[in-house]
Amino acid sequence: MTAEGTNPGGETSSAGWTAAWELLLPTSAAPAGRRGQVLQEALREAVRSGRLAAGTRLPPSRELARDLGVSRGLVTDAYEQLTAEGYLVSVRGAGTWAGDAARPVPGSGAPAPAARRAAEFDLRPLGADLSLFPRSRWAAAQRRVLERAAHAELGYPDPRGLPELREELVRLLARRRGVVAAPEQVVVCAGVAQALSLLGLTLRGRGRRTVAVERPGPAELPELFDAVGLRAVPVPVDGQGLDARALEETGARLAVLTPAHQFPTGVACSPTRRSELLDWARRRDGLLVEDDYDGDFRYDRQPVGALQGLDPERVAYTGSVSKSLAPALRLGWLVVPPALVEPVAARKRLLDLGHPGLDQAVLAELLRRGEYDRQLRRCQRAYRERRDVLVAALGRWFPAARVTGVAAGLHAIVTLPARYGPTALFVERAARGGVALRALAEHGLPEAADGSVRLVLGFAHLPPGRLAEAVARLAECVDARSG
């Protein structure tokens, strides 16, 4: 068993874990149905009593399961439960530590739980500010649509989407993103998640078994593709975008990427890398799937045009109104090469008989009247201001911070010197002070070799004043002045 751990001061220690080991032994002797409960109780007691000192690294779940003679899932569940309760601190891909939230219970000689403040400020990348949703314009367009809709229009829609919406989307995407498509190539769907599922199901039916995804990237993508029968293979992202050479080595013929503003690093795919990726698709008879999740929000220069416009036969394109209007609408689009239109539409018909027609008609109305463009300009102004507030606040309270990936999008990558680390405990201290954070490691990137603290901070969902307060509170939580 691995007994070594890293305490908050950065020193390697095995004493805390060795001392607590005997407390876990009853787990293996407990009845099968109670082993999980016994393990959780033993770990809580070890942390609460101080036998697992704050910052002590716990063994990997596989290793602890083997030593205790229990299933790995039982250990994983215990780690997740105690992390949620504050006894442990866990960062995906980095490890699990004993937290420092527990204190002796009065009168018992054991540590009592410290007051853990609720997340008063949430700096995780949560997407758009939903208060910017144009309620009055949406309601007015909805009334107009209902007043003129024929009875026949209340039946099942074309599974690809209303023709008038697909025509407006083609104009919008050509004008703003350089997408090249006919209305027949557009499939209206319930956001990007359904778009990716539709493509995955379609290509799985044509013999595809793997899909390349960016690393780091959205943590839910492997699970999404697993649900449609595809194995996700991670491909690293460097300073120019998805690594084309590493993609070639996977043997995959399907790849999902975010070339305009990679999530979460913020890298924009370079012209050279775009050419390399398109060469891969042509040579391998492959398909690139462009997730343009925030392509409309670029602040310092003109947006980078869509990769799809360079080769519409080899690139599928997807986006949604989740960041420009609201995710609750579940309105998105998928632009596919002509050869995939019919099979994708057939899958859409089987899944849901078509997207809600009235909401499609309302969006088409906003597009036709130019109100959607006005909404995009309104959001862009607001989010640019908030980005500037975040950068300024970090400069004031964390002058050593390096902020990247903010030329576009709704989040920033913030890197702090190693003296603030380790990252897991930095995030834990912030949480106890009421500030919720997300570590970059949660998206599949290993901890920095130099020990620096790397965070993904969202700024679009908070008003400027609250954003500045959040950074000031974070500085209090982690004692930035002395750091």
N, C-alpha and C positions, 0 to 999 in steps of 0.2 A: 504494500500500500504506500502511496505517496504521502509523506507526512509533512512535507515542507509547505510553508505559506509565506505570504508577504504581508507584513503588518503595515499600518498607515504610515509609518516612518520610512518604509521602503526596505526594512531589514528582513532577511529570511529567517523564519522561525518554525520549528516543529513542535515546540513544547505544548502549545495550546491544543493542538489536535491529539497528540499522544495522551495527554491527561484526560481528554474527553472520550477516548476510544472505548473504555470499559462501559461507559453509559449506553453505548449502542449495542452491546452484545446481546441483551435480552431480545432484540428484534428477531434474530434468527430462531429463538426458542418459542416465540409467541405463536398462537394459532394463525394459520394462513390468512384468515379473514381480518386479523387485527394487526398484522405486521406493519402496515403502513401507518396506522395510528400510533403504534408503539414507537416507531422510528421518529415520527414527527414530535412526539412528546419528549423523547430523549434528546433530540437536537435542540428543542426549545429550552429544556432545562440546562443543557450544556452552555448555551449562549447566555441565558439569564443568570446562571451562577458564576459566569466568568471563566469557566473551565475551557470554553472556546473564546479566547480573547478576540476583541474587535480587530479585524484585519487578517485573522488566520484563514488561510486558504484551505477549503475542503477538497477532498479527493474528487476526481471526476466521477460522475454517476456510475459509469460502467465498472470502474475499479472498486468503488464502495459496494456495489451490488454483488460483485464476485466475492469479496471478503466476507460479507454478511450472509451469503448464500440465498439472496432474494433476487427478484427480477429487477432489471434496470428501470423499468417503468415505475416501479414502486419508489425507487430512490429519486427519480426525476420528479414524480408528483410531490414528494416530500420537499425537495429543494424549491419547487415552484410555489408551494403553499407557504413555506416559511419566508420566502422572498416577498410574497404578497403581504405577509404580516409584519415585515420589517426586521425579522430576526437575521435573515441572510441578505446579502447583496450579490446579485448575479448579472453578468454581462455576457450576452450570447457570443460564443467563440473565444471568450477570454477566461471564464472561470467563475467560481462561487466562493464568497468569503463570509465569515461571520461579521454581521453588522455591529454598529455601535449604538443602536437605538435602545437596547434593553438596559435597565437599571435595577438595583435590588428592590424587591417588594418590601414595603415597610413592615418591620417586625419579624421578618422571616429570615433575614440574613442573606436572601437571594436578591439579585438585581431586580429593580422595579422598572416597568416600561417607561421610557421618557415620553413626554407629550410630543406626538408627531403631528405637526401642523398640516392641515389639509392643503392641497395644491391651490394656493391663492393666485399664483401666477403659473401659467403653462407655456413654456417656451419650446415645447416639442413642435415638430413640423405638422400642424393640423390642417393646413390648407387655407382656404379663403375666409374672409370675414363675412359671415352670413348676414350681418346687419346691412350689408350693401345690396342685398337682393332687392330688385326694383318691384316691390309689391304692387304699387299702384299701376305701373305700366303693364305688369303681367296680368293683373285683374282686369284692366281695361281691354287688353287684347283678348283675354278669355271671353269677356262679354261679347265682343265683336264676332269672335269665332262661333259662339253658340247661337247668336242671333241669325247668322246667315247659313249655318250648317244644314244641309238637306238631311232628311231622315236616313237616306241610304249611307250617308257618311258616318253614321253611328255603328255600322257593322264592322266586321273584321277588316283591318287594313291590309294593304300589301305587306308581306313579311319583310320586305326591304325597307319599308317606310313610306310615308306619304310622298307622292311624286313632287308636290310643290315644295316640301321641305328639302328633299334631296337636290332639287334644282337650286334652291337658295344656298344650301351648304356647299355645293360645287362652286358657286360664285364667291362665297365667303372664303373658302380655303384657297382658291386660286389667287384672290386679291391679297389676302393677308399672309399666306404661308407658301405660295408657289406650288400648290398641289395640282397635278394634272390628272383630270378624271372626267368621265361622263356621269350624269345622274344615275345611270344604270349600274355603275360600279359602287355606289354608296349603299350601305346597309345601316339603318338607324337601329341602335341597340341600347341596352340598359347600362351605359357607361363602358369604360375601357375593360373592366373585368369581364363583362359578357363578350365584348369583342374578341378578347384573347381566347376565351373559352370556345367561341364559335370557330375561330381559326384552328385551335388545337384539335377540336373534335373532327373538323373537316380533314385536316392533314393526317390525323391518326387513322382515319378511314382510308387514306391513300398510302398507308404503309410507313408513315413517319413514326419514330419511336422516341426520339430525343429532341430537346429544344435547348439552345444555348441562351443563357441569361447573364446579364452583367453582374459582376462582383466587384465592389459592393452594389447592392441594388435593393429593390423592395423585397422585404423578407417573406411576403406572402406568395410570391410568384411560383416557387417550387411546389407549394401545396396546391395552388390553382391548377398547374399543369398536371400534377399527379392525379387530380380528380378527373381529368379528361384522358388519362392514359399515356401521358408523355413524361419522360424523365428529364428533369431540368439539370443541365450541365453548366456550372459556373465558369465564366470567362473573365479574366481580369480586365480592368479599365485603367489606362494610364493617362498621361497628360494630353493625349490626342483623341481619346475615346476608347471604344471597345477594341481590344487587341486582335487585329485581323489574323496574325500568325497563330496565336493561341486558339482562335476560333477554328482555323483550319485543322488543328490537331485534334479537335473534339470529334470530328467525323460527322457532326450534325449538319443538317441541311435546312434548318430553321433557326433563326436567332431573333430575339427581342431586344431592342435597344432604345435609348433615349438620346439621340444625337444632338438635339438643339440645346439641351441643358441636362446633363446626365444626373440622374437621381441616385445617391444624394450628393456626389462630389461637386456638381455644378460645372463640370468640364463640357465644353462644346466640341463636338467632333471636328477635327481639322479637315481642310480640303483633301490633303493627301490620304488621310485615314478613310474618308468617305469613298475615295476612288478604290482603295484597297478592299473595302467591304463590298462594294458593288462588283469588283472583279471576282471576289469569292463567290458571290451569289450567282454570277453568270457561269463561272467555271464549274461549280458544284450543282447547278440546277437547283439552287437554294432560294429561300425567301427570307428577306429582312422584314421585320415588323417594327415599324416606327411608332413608338408611343410618344406623342407630342403633348404631354400632360400639362405643360405650362408655356407653350411656344409663343403665346400672345403677350407674355409679360417679360419684355426686355427693356432695360432702362437707360443704358448709356450709349447705345447705338442701334442701328436697324436690326430687327430680329434675323436670326440665321434662317434661311429658307429651308423648307422641308427636304429631307433626303429623297422622298418619294418622287419629287419633280425631276430628279436626275435619271430615274429608270422606273417608270410606273409598272413595268412588267415584272420587276424583281423586288419591289417594295410595297408592302401593305401599310396603310396609314390609319392611325386611330387617335381619337381625341374625345373630349366631352365638354359639357357646360358646368362641370362640378366646381371649377375654380372661378369661372366668370359669372355664373348665376348661383346654383346651389346643387349639392350632390343629391338632395332629396328628390329632385326631378327625374333622376336616372335617365338622362338623355345624353347619348353619345353617338359616335359614328365610326364606321369601319369602311375604309376605301380599299377595295381588293383588286388585284389584276383581273382582267376580263375572264380568264380561264377558271377563276374561283367563284365568280358571281353566283351561278346557279347552285352549286353544292352548298355554299354558305347560306344562301337564301332558303334552301330546303331545310338545313339544320335549324335556322331561325324559326321557320314555320312549325317544325316539330316541337321546339322548346316552349314557345309561348304564343303562337298564332299571330305574332306581330306586336310591335310596341304600341302603347296607348295612343290612339289617334288624335284625341283632343289636345293633349299636351304637345304633340308634334305640330298640330295646326297653330297653336299659340306661338311656338318658337318660330315657325315659318313667318307668322305675322310680324313678330319683332324684327326678324331679319329683313323682311321686305320693306319695312318702314324706316330702316336705319337705326332702330332703337337698340339693337344688340351691339352695334358698333359704338354707340354712345356709352353703353354700359361698360364695354371693354376699356374705353378711354378713361372713364371714371375710376374703374378699378386700378388701372395702371398708374394714375396719378396718386391714388391713395397708397398703393403698395410701394411706389418709389419713395414717398415721404417716410414710410415706416422703415424701409430698409436703411435710409439715411439716419433715422433716429437710433436704430439698433447699432449701427457702426459707430456713431458718435458716443453713445452710452458705453459701449465696450471700450472705446478709446479712453474714456474718462476713468472708468473703474478698473479696467484690466489693460493698462497701457502696453503690456507685453503680448497681448492677444494678436493672433494673425487671423484675419477674416478673408475667406475666399468663396468663390462661387456665387457672388452677389450681383453680377452684371445682369442677371435675369432670374426669374422664378420667385418663389415665396419662402425660401429658406436659405440659410447660410451655414458654411462650415467654419467653426471657430476652433482654433488650436491654441492651447495654453501651455506654458512651460511645465516640465516634469515636476517642478516643486509643488504644483497644485494637486498632483496625483496621489495614488492611482485613480484612474478614471471612475471606477465603480464607487469608491468612497467619496469622490467629489460629487457624483450624482446623488449619493445617499445623503450627504450633508445638505445639499441643496433641497432635497425632498423634505427633510425634517424642518427646513426653514420655510417651506411653503412654495418652493419653486420646482416645477417638474421639468426635467431635462431628458434628452435622448443622446446616448453615446453613439458615435459613428460605428463602433464595433457591433452594434445591434443590427446593422445592415450587412454583416458578413465580412467586414474588413478587420484584419488582426489588429491588436493593440500596437501603437507606435513603438518601434524599436528603441527610441530614445526616451520612452516613458511619458511623453507629452499627453495631455488631456485633449481628446478630440471630440467635439460635440456637433450635433446637427440642430440648429436653432431655427424655429419658425418665427416669422415676424408679421405675416399678413393678417392673422386673425386677431391681433391686439391693436387697439387704438394707440396713437403715438405716446400719449401720456402714460398709459398702463405699461407700454413697452419699456419706457425709460425707468419706471418704478421697478419693473421686474428685474432689470439688470442691476439696479441699485440694491435690491433685496438679495440678489445672488451674491453680490460683493460682500454683504453682511454675513451671509451664511458661511462663506468659505474664507472669510477674513482676508479679502483681496489686498488690503493695504500692507499687511505683514507678509503676504505671499510674494 
